[in-house]
Structures are given as C-alpha cells and as structure tokens.
Amino acid sequence: MRQLRDEALPFEVRQISVDEARAVLRAQGYDDKLYLLRTHWETSVRVVSCGGFMDLFHNPVAYDAGVIHSFRLTPYAPGLLLRVPVRGSARVRGRAKVSRKLFDTHAESRRWNRLVGVQNLGQLNALSVGGGIDEIIRVDEGVHEKQITAIADQIAAKAGRVRLVLIAGPSSSGKTTFVKRLEVQLRVNGIQPVALSVDNFFVARTQTPRDEQGRLDFECLEALDLKLFNRVLTDLMKRGEALVPRYDFHTGMPTPRDTWERFKVLPDQVVLVEGIHGLNPRLTPAVPARSKFKIYISALTQIGLDEHNRIFTSDTRLLRRIVRDRRYRGYSAADTLSRWPLVRRGEMRHIFPFQGQADVMFNSALVYEHAVLKGFAERFLLEVDERDATFSEAYRLLGFLQKIVPIFPDDVPHNSLLREFIGGSAFNYR
C-alpha cells in the first residue's frame, strides 16, 4: 500500500474493443469480469488501468494512487480491514468499530452465495439469460423463511420471560414484511403476537424538534412521546391492556382520545414493536432488559459486480425506496433522491450506533432482487429532469442498472420481502 502511494501510479481510463478487453481479462484469469462482458453488446468498453492491472470501468477513479495520504490496515480475523479517512477528514481517526454480529451476518451471506453459485452480477445475468433463475429465487426465499423460523423459535424458547420484541433497521430494509412473517411463525409456535406501531406516538408537529438547518426532525428520538409510549408498554405488561393512541399525519396531531384503540395482551402473547429506534435503550426504559428480544434487520447485499467491485448496500435500499415511493406513496424518483441524504444522516445517528446490541441480525437482501427492481427503477429514474439537482445521482444509478439483465417479477413469491416494494404482496400494509 505504501509503495503504491509513494510511486503515485496513475489511473488510466480508456476505451478499447470488447475483444481486446476479453483477451486481457482472460490472460489475467478474471472470469468474474468476463461474465459481465457476456451481456455487453457494444463493440467497445471503457477500462481503467493502474500499473499492470486492468479492470472494467464502473465508477470515477482518482488520477493516481498518491491521493491516499492516510490509511490503516487493521487485523480482523480472518483477514484485514483497510481504512481510509471519512469524508471531510484528512486522516484516519479512532479505532475501528465493527460489530462482530454484523460481520458474521455478512460472512454467512457470502458463504451461501458461493454455495448456490451466484457471487457476482455476471453469474446472476447468466442465470437470467440461460435459465435457472427460478430455482435461485425459490432457494433464496427459502433461506429467508428458514431464518425467520429460527428467530421465532428463539423467542418461543424464552416464552414467559420475553414479552417485548423490538425490530429495528434502516430505511427500506423490509421491516414491515419481516414483522408480518415473524408474526406467522410465532403463531406456529403457539405465541399470539400483538403489533404496536411507534408511528402512533409522535408528538404534535408543533413540538417536533428541529435539526441544525431548522427543519423538522422526525427521525430523532425526541420526536416521540416517550413517556406515553412507556406508560402504554407498562400497562400492557402488568395489567394486560392499554389504551393506544392514534396519530393523524395530515394534521400533525394525535387524534382525540375517544378514537384511541384498546389493546389487550394475554400472558402467552408478546408485543412486537418496529421502528428505527427499537435498539436504543432510551426508547423502552420501563421494560426490563431480560424481557426484551432485539432484532436488527438490513439489506446487506453480498453479490458484487465482480470480485473487486461491490454493490453498495445503501444502493439496494435506495432502489427499493425509489420503486415503493413512486408506486405507492406519490413521490417521484427525484423526491426520494433529494430526501435520501437526510435519511442516511438519521440512520448514522439513530440506528447504526445500536446495531451491535441486537440479539439476532437478519439480512433481508435477496441475491436476485436487482434484476427484478431494474424494470421499475430504471423507468422511474428516467423521469428525473437533467436540470434537477438529483440528476447526477439518477445518472449514476442508471449506469449501474444498465449492467443488469432484468427478470420478470412473476416468480417472486407473494410473501417475499421484495413484494413490499414492487407490489402484489399477500400482506396488507394499511
């Protein structure tokens, strides 16, 4: 690393023929990159070179290797962590903070990808074109069902002690469908769950805190009426019933008390709470820690473009959200893209710092989902006007989608988490 930096080797981007690119990649033994060229139908392709290494060009690169002035290589079994400065900083600071549970969840997903033979986008494209993608869908969905069943079994094993199940995760991770599928598996175990929505506990909009720019901050913990929320939880746990508020998002106010709903919880039931703050201890101080079971869910994408170029986990969730918002929430792709930096900031502040406190983690990513999302997301991203401030981000995502062979959504099961975003779910989300 230091030698590469000190020599300041240049990155050279050029356009060459596909035949020349294939010859070089074949000589270097990069079958994963050759897979991508199988569905590239132009006569030429952009490549990037540094020293004796050549790669297909996917994203903008620095002008040379000397721009990395500060980095750290940290041992982390079974390999190393390469750390570079965060945006806005000139040096790598502090110790690496990596949740072992999160790492193990990533590793397990990669292991499964290797077993089914879909480790990169080129292999997925080959299955989409040549046949076999329907089997991948069935197995992939089967893995989800098996994992959800295992989580329900863990909760059932603690029956009588665990009364509150908390589910947290970043935007568009599939929390709503996960909760509904978990409810089914809990019922299989003889446990009757009761779902409690945190959205009904927002404070009046006039009391909502504001961020540094003076905008209403709906994602901070103080946007919730914590006192009322904990009083409801206490009543449910100790008395077996509670009056649960309802919130009117049009008026920005809780509805009148005579419209509130009375919830009842029997001794063999558990309360399910889903929300971004679920793992934050400050959300539920009234409930003893031993009575809680905490679940973290996120779409931890493990399929890469190839062995050297990853697909960003946040891009998977962003594409999910673009499709869902455009189809069911009345927001254009430009609206979603403009809001995304604020969503990400909220995740960094309120979700990711607590993910290591989860009892279990669930990876909601599906190895085939980009091929299904493409048909929807590509259409909606093309609606972004070139004069819009979000156009460059839309252009970047369109470039990524262009590499994917689309598949029809017909084979996606109706209880799939993906149905939460593309429609046709067996569950009612109202």
C-alpha positions as CSV (number, residue, x, y, z in Angstrom):
1,M,0.0,0.0,0.0
2,R,2.7,2.5,0.9
3,Q,4.7,1.6,-2.2
4,L,1.6,2.2,-4.5
5,R,1.0,5.5,-2.7
6,D,4.7,6.7,-2.9
7,E,5.0,5.8,-6.6
8,A,1.8,7.7,-7.3
9,L,0.9,5.3,-10.1
10,P,-1.6,6.9,-12.4
11,F,-5.1,5.5,-13.2
12,E,-5.6,5.5,-16.9
13,V,-9.2,5.3,-18.3
14,R,-9.5,4.4,-22.0
15,Q,-11.9,2.9,-24.5
16,I,-10.9,-0.4,-26.1
17,S,-12.6,-3.0,-28.1
18,V,-14.6,-5.7,-26.3
19,D,-12.4,-8.4,-28.0
20,E,-9.2,-6.7,-26.6
21,A,-10.8,-6.4,-23.1
22,R,-11.7,-10.1,-23.2
23,A,-8.2,-11.1,-24.2
24,V,-6.6,-9.1,-21.4
25,L,-9.1,-10.3,-18.7
26,R,-8.8,-13.9,-19.9
27,A,-5.0,-13.7,-19.7
28,Q,-5.3,-12.3,-16.2
29,G,-7.7,-15.1,-15.1
30,Y,-10.6,-12.8,-14.3
31,D,-13.6,-15.0,-15.2
32,D,-15.8,-12.8,-13.0
33,K,-15.2,-9.8,-15.2
34,L,-15.6,-11.9,-18.4
35,Y,-19.1,-12.8,-17.1
36,L,-20.1,-9.2,-17.2
37,L,-18.9,-8.9,-20.8
38,R,-21.2,-11.7,-21.9
39,T,-24.2,-9.3,-21.8
40,H,-22.3,-6.2,-23.0
41,W,-23.4,-5.8,-26.6
42,E,-21.5,-2.7,-27.6
43,T,-18.3,-3.1,-29.7
44,S,-16.1,-1.2,-27.2
45,V,-15.9,-0.9,-23.5
46,R,-14.3,1.5,-21.0
47,V,-11.5,0.1,-18.9
48,V,-9.2,1.5,-16.2
49,S,-5.6,0.5,-15.7
50,C,-3.1,1.0,-12.9
51,G,0.4,-0.5,-13.3
52,G,-0.1,-4.0,-14.8
53,F,-3.7,-4.3,-13.6
54,M,-6.7,-3.6,-15.8
55,D,-10.4,-3.5,-14.8
56,L,-13.7,-2.7,-16.4
57,F,-14.6,0.9,-15.6
58,H,-17.6,1.2,-13.3
59,N,-17.2,4.4,-11.3
60,P,-15.0,7.5,-11.4
61,V,-11.4,7.0,-10.1
62,A,-8.7,9.2,-8.7
63,Y,-6.0,10.5,-11.0
64,D,-3.3,8.5,-9.2
65,A,-2.6,6.3,-6.2
66,G,-0.8,9.1,-4.4
67,V,-4.1,10.8,-3.3
68,I,-4.4,8.4,-0.4
69,H,-2.2,10.1,2.1
70,S,-3.6,8.4,5.2
71,F,-4.8,4.8,5.6
72,R,-4.7,2.0,8.1
73,L,-4.5,-1.8,7.8
74,T,-6.0,-3.4,10.8
75,P,-6.0,-7.2,11.6
76,Y,-9.5,-8.6,11.7
77,A,-9.8,-12.3,11.5
78,P,-9.8,-14.0,9.1
79,G,-8.3,-11.0,7.2
80,L,-7.6,-7.3,7.3
81,L,-9.6,-4.1,7.4
82,L,-8.5,-1.3,5.0
83,R,-9.5,2.0,6.5
84,V,-9.3,5.4,4.7
85,P,-10.4,8.8,6.0
86,V,-14.1,9.6,6.2
87,R,-15.4,12.4,4.0
88,G,-14.2,15.8,5.3
89,S,-11.3,14.4,7.2
90,A,-7.6,14.2,6.2
91,R,-6.6,11.3,8.4
92,V,-8.0,8.0,9.8
93,R,-9.0,8.6,13.3
94,G,-10.0,6.4,16.2
95,R,-10.3,2.6,16.5
96,A,-12.2,0.5,14.0
97,K,-15.8,-0.1,15.2
98,V,-17.0,-3.3,13.5
99,S,-19.8,-5.3,15.0
100,R,-18.9,-9.0,15.1
101,K,-22.5,-10.0,14.7
102,L,-22.8,-7.8,11.6
103,F,-19.6,-9.2,10.2
104,D,-20.8,-12.8,10.8
105,T,-24.1,-11.9,9.1
106,H,-22.1,-10.6,6.0
107,A,-19.9,-13.7,6.0
108,E,-22.8,-16.1,6.2
109,S,-24.5,-14.4,3.2
110,R,-21.3,-14.7,1.2
111,R,-21.0,-18.3,2.1
112,W,-24.5,-19.0,0.9
113,N,-23.8,-17.1,-2.4
114,R,-20.8,-19.3,-3.0
115,L,-22.9,-22.5,-2.4
116,V,-25.5,-21.5,-5.0
117,G,-23.0,-20.2,-7.5
118,V,-24.1,-16.5,-7.5
119,Q,-21.2,-14.5,-6.2
120,N,-21.3,-11.7,-8.8
121,L,-23.6,-9.9,-11.2
122,G,-22.2,-11.7,-14.2
123,Q,-23.2,-15.1,-12.8
124,L,-26.7,-13.7,-12.0
125,N,-27.0,-12.4,-15.5
126,A,-26.0,-15.7,-17.0
127,L,-28.8,-17.5,-15.0
128,S,-31.3,-14.9,-16.0
129,V,-30.5,-15.4,-19.7
130,G,-29.7,-19.1,-19.7
131,G,-32.3,-20.4,-17.3
132,G,-32.1,-21.4,-13.6
133,I,-33.0,-18.1,-12.1
134,D,-36.4,-19.5,-10.9
135,E,-34.6,-22.1,-8.8
136,I,-32.3,-19.4,-7.3
137,I,-35.5,-17.4,-6.3
138,R,-37.0,-20.4,-4.6
139,V,-33.9,-21.2,-2.7
140,D,-33.2,-17.6,-1.8
141,E,-36.7,-17.2,-0.4
142,G,-36.4,-20.5,1.4
143,V,-33.3,-19.2,3.2
144,H,-35.3,-16.2,4.4
145,E,-38.1,-18.4,5.6
146,K,-35.7,-20.7,7.5
147,Q,-34.0,-17.7,9.2
148,I,-37.3,-16.1,10.2
149,T,-38.5,-19.5,11.6
150,A,-35.2,-19.8,13.6
151,I,-35.8,-16.4,15.1
152,A,-39.3,-17.3,16.1
153,D,-38.0,-20.5,17.7
154,Q,-35.5,-18.5,19.7
155,I,-38.3,-16.2,21.0
156,A,-40.5,-19.3,21.7
157,A,-37.7,-20.8,23.8
158,K,-37.9,-17.8,26.1
159,A,-41.7,-17.8,26.4
160,G,-42.9,-16.3,29.6
161,R,-39.7,-14.2,30.0
162,V,-39.6,-12.3,26.7
163,R,-42.7,-10.1,26.5
164,L,-41.4,-7.4,24.1
165,V,-39.8,-8.0,20.7
166,L,-38.1,-4.9,19.2
167,I,-37.3,-4.8,15.5
168,A,-35.1,-2.0,14.1
169,G,-33.3,-1.3,10.8
170,P,-32.6,1.4,8.3
171,S,-35.0,2.6,5.7
172,S,-36.3,0.1,3.1
173,S,-34.8,-2.9,4.8
174,G,-38.2,-4.7,4.7
175,K,-39.0,-4.3,8.4
176,T,-42.8,-4.2,7.8
177,T,-42.9,-7.5,5.9
178,F,-40.4,-9.1,8.2
179,V,-42.7,-8.3,11.2
180,K,-45.7,-9.9,9.4
181,R,-43.8,-13.0,8.5
182,L,-42.4,-13.2,12.1
183,E,-46.0,-13.0,13.4
184,V,-46.9,-16.0,11.3
185,Q,-44.0,-18.1,12.6
186,L,-44.7,-17.1,16.2
187,R,-48.3,-18.3,15.8
188,V,-46.9,-21.6,14.5
189,N,-45.1,-21.8,17.9
190,G,-48.3,-21.1,19.8
191,I,-47.4,-17.4,20.6
192,Q,-50.0,-14.8,19.8
193,P,-48.2,-11.5,18.9
194,V,-49.6,-8.0,19.2
195,A,-48.0,-5.4,16.9
196,L,-47.6,-1.9,18.3
197,S,-46.7,0.9,15.9
198,V,-44.3,3.6,17.1
199,D,-45.7,5.9,14.4
200,N,-48.8,6.5,16.6
201,F,-46.6,8.0,19.4
202,F,-45.3,11.1,17.6
203,V,-45.6,14.3,19.5
204,A,-47.7,17.1,18.0
205,R,-45.9,18.7,15.0
206,T,-45.6,22.0,16.8
207,Q,-43.4,20.1,19.4
208,T,-41.3,18.2,16.9
209,P,-37.6,19.1,17.4
210,R,-35.7,20.8,14.5
211,D,-32.3,19.9,13.1
212,E,-29.3,22.2,12.6
213,Q,-30.9,23.7,9.5
214,G,-34.2,24.4,11.2
215,R,-36.0,21.6,9.5
216,L,-38.4,19.3,11.4
217,D,-36.5,16.3,12.6
218,F,-39.0,13.4,12.6
219,E,-36.2,10.8,13.0
220,C,-34.8,11.9,16.3
221,L,-35.9,10.0,19.5
222,E,-37.4,13.2,20.9
223,A,-40.0,13.3,18.1
224,L,-41.8,10.5,20.0
225,D,-43.8,10.9,23.2
226,L,-41.6,8.5,25.2
227,K,-43.5,9.0,28.4
228,L,-46.8,7.9,26.8
229,F,-45.1,5.1,24.9
230,N,-43.6,3.6,28.1
231,R,-46.8,4.0,30.0
232,V,-48.7,2.0,27.4
233,L,-46.0,-0.7,27.5
234,T,-46.1,-0.9,31.3
235,D,-49.9,-1.2,31.2
236,L,-49.7,-4.0,28.6
237,M,-47.1,-5.9,30.5
238,K,-48.5,-5.5,34.0
239,R,-52.3,-5.1,33.5
240,G,-52.7,-6.9,30.2
241,E,-54.4,-4.0,28.4
242,A,-53.8,-0.4,27.5
243,L,-55.4,2.4,25.5
244,V,-53.2,3.0,22.4
245,P,-53.2,6.4,20.7
246,R,-53.6,7.1,17.0
247,Y,-51.8,9.8,15.1
248,D,-53.1,11.9,12.2
249,F,-50.2,12.7,9.9
250,H,-52.4,15.1,7.9
251,T,-53.0,17.4,10.9
252,G,-49.7,16.5,12.6
253,M,-51.6,15.8,15.9
254,P,-52.7,12.8,17.9
255,T,-56.4,12.0,17.3
256,P,-59.0,12.7,20.0
257,R,-58.7,10.2,22.9
258,D,-62.2,8.7,22.1
259,T,-60.7,7.4,18.9
260,W,-57.8,5.5,20.6
261,E,-57.8,1.7,20.4
262,R,-57.8,-0.6,23.4
263,F,-55.1,-3.3,23.1
264,K,-55.2,-6.5,25.2
265,V,-52.2,-8.8,25.8
266,L,-52.6,-12.2,27.4
267,P,-49.7,-13.9,29.3
268,D,-48.8,-16.1,26.4
269,Q,-48.6,-13.1,24.0
270,V,-45.7,-10.9,23.1
271,V,-45.7,-7.3,21.9
272,L,-43.9,-6.5,18.6
273,V,-42.5,-3.0,18.1
274,E,-41.0,-2.0,14.8
275,G,-39.1,1.3,14.4
276,I,-35.8,2.9,13.7
277,H,-35.2,3.4,17.5
278,G,-36.0,-0.1,18.5
279,L,-32.5,-1.0,19.7
280,N,-32.0,2.3,21.6
281,P,-32.4,1.6,25.3
282,R,-33.8,5.1,25.8
283,L,-36.9,4.0,23.8
284,T,-38.1,1.4,26.4
285,P,-36.6,2.1,29.8
286,A,-39.8,1.0,31.5
287,V,-39.3,-2.6,30.3
288,P,-36.6,-4.8,32.0
289,A,-33.7,-5.8,29.7
290,R,-34.4,-9.5,30.3
291,S,-37.9,-9.1,29.0
292,K,-36.7,-7.8,25.6
293,F,-35.7,-9.6,22.4
294,K,-34.0,-7.3,19.9
295,I,-33.7,-7.9,16.2
296,Y,-31.7,-5.8,13.7
297,I,-32.7,-6.1,10.0
298,S,-30.9,-4.6,7.0
299,A,-30.4,-5.4,3.3
300,L,-26.7,-6.5,3.5
301,T,-26.0,-7.0,-0.2
302,Q,-23.3,-9.6,-0.7
303,I,-23.4,-10.0,-4.5
304,G,-20.7,-7.8,-6.2
305,L,-20.2,-6.6,-9.8
306,D,-17.1,-8.8,-9.6
307,E,-14.5,-9.8,-7.0
308,H,-13.1,-6.2,-7.0
309,N,-16.2,-4.1,-7.3
310,R,-19.0,-4.3,-4.8
311,I,-22.6,-3.3,-5.0
312,F,-23.3,-0.8,-2.2
313,T,-25.8,-2.0,0.4
314,S,-27.2,1.5,0.6
315,D,-27.9,1.5,-3.2
316,T,-30.0,-1.6,-2.8
317,R,-32.2,0.1,-0.2
318,L,-32.3,3.3,-2.2
319,L,-33.6,1.4,-5.3
320,R,-36.2,-0.3,-3.2
321,R,-37.3,3.0,-1.8
322,I,-37.4,4.7,-5.2
323,V,-39.7,2.0,-6.5
324,R,-42.0,1.9,-3.5
325,D,-42.3,5.7,-3.2
326,R,-43.1,6.2,-6.8
327,R,-45.7,3.4,-7.0
328,Y,-47.4,3.7,-3.6
329,R,-46.5,7.0,-1.9
330,G,-46.8,9.6,-4.6
331,Y,-43.1,10.6,-4.5
332,S,-41.1,10.9,-7.7
333,A,-37.6,9.4,-8.0
334,A,-36.2,13.0,-7.7
335,D,-38.2,13.5,-4.5
336,T,-36.7,10.3,-3.0
337,L,-33.2,11.1,-4.1
338,S,-33.3,14.6,-2.6
339,R,-34.5,13.2,0.7
340,W,-32.0,10.3,0.8
341,P,-29.1,12.2,2.4
342,L,-31.3,13.2,5.3
343,V,-32.5,9.6,5.7
344,R,-28.9,8.4,5.7
345,R,-27.9,11.0,8.3
346,G,-30.7,9.8,10.5
347,E,-29.5,6.2,10.1
348,M,-26.0,7.2,11.1
349,R,-27.2,8.9,14.2
350,H,-30.1,6.8,15.4
351,I,-29.7,3.2,14.0
352,F,-26.2,2.1,13.2
353,P,-24.7,3.0,16.7
354,F,-27.0,0.5,18.3
355,Q,-26.9,-2.4,15.8
356,G,-24.4,-4.3,17.9
357,Q,-26.9,-4.6,20.7
358,A,-29.2,-6.8,18.8
359,D,-29.8,-10.4,19.9
360,V,-30.1,-11.5,16.3
361,M,-29.5,-10.0,12.9
362,F,-31.5,-10.7,9.8
363,N,-30.2,-10.0,6.3
364,S,-33.2,-9.0,4.1
365,A,-31.1,-8.8,0.9
366,L,-32.1,-11.1,-1.9
367,V,-29.4,-12.2,-4.4
368,Y,-31.8,-11.8,-7.4
369,E,-33.6,-8.6,-6.4
370,H,-31.7,-6.1,-8.5
371,A,-32.8,-7.9,-11.6
372,V,-36.5,-7.5,-10.6
373,L,-36.1,-3.9,-9.3
374,K,-34.5,-2.9,-12.6
375,G,-37.7,-2.9,-14.6
376,F,-39.3,-0.5,-12.2
377,A,-36.4,1.7,-11.0
378,E,-35.0,2.3,-14.5
379,R,-38.3,3.6,-15.7
380,F,-38.7,5.9,-12.7
381,L,-35.2,7.2,-12.8
382,L,-35.6,8.2,-16.4
383,E,-38.2,10.7,-15.3
384,V,-35.6,12.8,-13.4
385,D,-35.1,16.0,-15.4
386,E,-31.5,16.7,-16.4
387,R,-31.8,20.2,-14.8
388,D,-32.8,18.7,-11.4
389,A,-30.2,18.7,-8.6
390,T,-30.6,14.9,-8.2
391,F,-29.8,14.2,-11.9
392,S,-26.2,13.2,-11.3
393,E,-27.2,10.6,-8.7
394,A,-30.0,9.3,-11.0
395,Y,-27.5,9.0,-13.8
396,R,-25.1,7.0,-11.6
397,L,-27.9,4.6,-10.6
398,L,-29.0,4.2,-14.3
399,G,-25.4,3.3,-15.2
400,F,-25.4,0.5,-12.6
401,L,-28.8,-0.8,-13.7
402,Q,-27.6,-0.9,-17.3
403,K,-25.3,-3.8,-16.3
404,I,-28.2,-5.9,-15.1
405,V,-30.3,-8.4,-17.1
406,P,-33.9,-7.8,-16.0
407,I,-36.2,-10.6,-14.9
408,F,-40.0,-10.6,-14.7
409,P,-41.5,-10.4,-11.1
410,D,-43.9,-13.3,-11.8
411,D,-41.8,-15.9,-9.9
412,V,-41.4,-13.6,-6.8
413,P,-43.5,-15.3,-4.0
414,H,-46.3,-13.2,-2.7
415,N,-45.0,-13.3,0.8
416,S,-41.5,-12.1,-0.3
417,L,-40.0,-9.0,1.4
418,L,-39.5,-7.7,-2.2
419,R,-43.2,-7.5,-2.6
420,E,-43.3,-4.7,0.0
421,F,-41.7,-2.5,-2.7
422,I,-42.9,-3.8,-6.1
423,G,-46.4,-4.7,-5.1
424,G,-48.5,-7.9,-5.2
425,S,-47.9,-8.8,-1.6
426,A,-50.1,-11.3,0.3
427,F,-49.9,-9.0,3.3
428,N,-52.0,-5.9,3.9
429,Y,-49.8,-2.8,4.7
430,R,-52.6,-0.4,5.7
